[in-house]
């Protein structure tokens, strides 16, 4: 039986192992060889391309969230919901692209400062823009992503990287094209309540 006022016994087994200065398991820019029956050169090229696409997709995703929060005007409700829907879909693409990088043996970028350094999409102002400016900015970002994705899909196909090609064509291109259509239709100059006679 223990005494009531004895000092507690500390257990080394229950203590969390908090290590902050451990070495990296894999350096960014390297590719670990996985048995996926694909040449190392194809994996390296696809990982490099996909990291660029990942940076741009993360930027596009975040543009949608920025505009979701800051949209205003007579189409506020519709655009607020649409921008949030597209944000979630771009988030799914971010996951798919990052997981493909890891599947190829690479290391995916993950942090905002890396995205900001790598993206080819122009940085928006911190302030709030009018709806046509928001939409134009989103359409330009989609165009950047689609242009690079088509080039990357061709390169992946030529290298025999069918998995990357399928991801780029079936998910990235199709999702972005559909989103362009939904967003671009908001720039058509039609009256809201009256028609011409």
C-alpha positions, 0 to 999 in steps of 0.5 A, a space after each residue: 500500500 502506498 503512502 498518501 504523500 509520496 512523490 509520483 513515479 514518472 514513467 518513461 514509457 508514457 512520455 511523448 517522444 517529442 523530437 524537433 531536430 531529427 534529420 529528414 527522411 527524404 530531401 525535397 527534389 529526390 525520388 525514392 525508387 518504388 516497385 511501380 514498374 516505371 523508369 526513374 527518369 519518368 518518375 523524376 520528370 513527373 514529380 517535378 511537373 506535378 509539384 509545379 501543378 500542385 503549387 498552382 492548384 493550391 493557389 487556385 484553391 485559395 483564390 476561390 476561398 478568398 473570393 468566396 469570403 469577399 464576393 458582393 453584389 446582386 449575385 452574392 449568394 450564387 457566387 458565394 456557394 459556387 466559389 465554395 464548391 469549386 474551392 472544395 473540388 480544387 482541394 480534392 485535386 490538391 490531395 490527388 496531385 500530392 498523393 501521386 507525387 508520393 506514389 512516384 517516390 517524390 516529396 510533395 510541397 506542402 507549405 504556403 511559403 513554398 507555394 508562394 515561391 513556386 506558383 505561376 499564378 499572379 498574386 492578388 491584392 489583399 483587398 476586396 475586388 469587384 465581382 468581374 475582377 474576381 471572376 477574371 482572375 479565377 479564369 486566368 488562374 484556370 487557364 494557367 493550370 490548364 495550359 501547363 496540365 495539357 503539356 504535362 499530360 503529353 509528357 507523361 504519356 510519352 514517358 509511359 507514365 499512364 497513372 500521371 497522364 490519367 490523373 491529369 486528363 481525367 481529373 485535373 483537366 476535366 475539373 478545371 474545364 467544367 469550373 471555367 464554364 460555370 464561372 465564365 457564364 457569370 461574365 455574359 452581359 445579360 439583364 437580371 430582371 428585364 429583357 429587350 423588346 
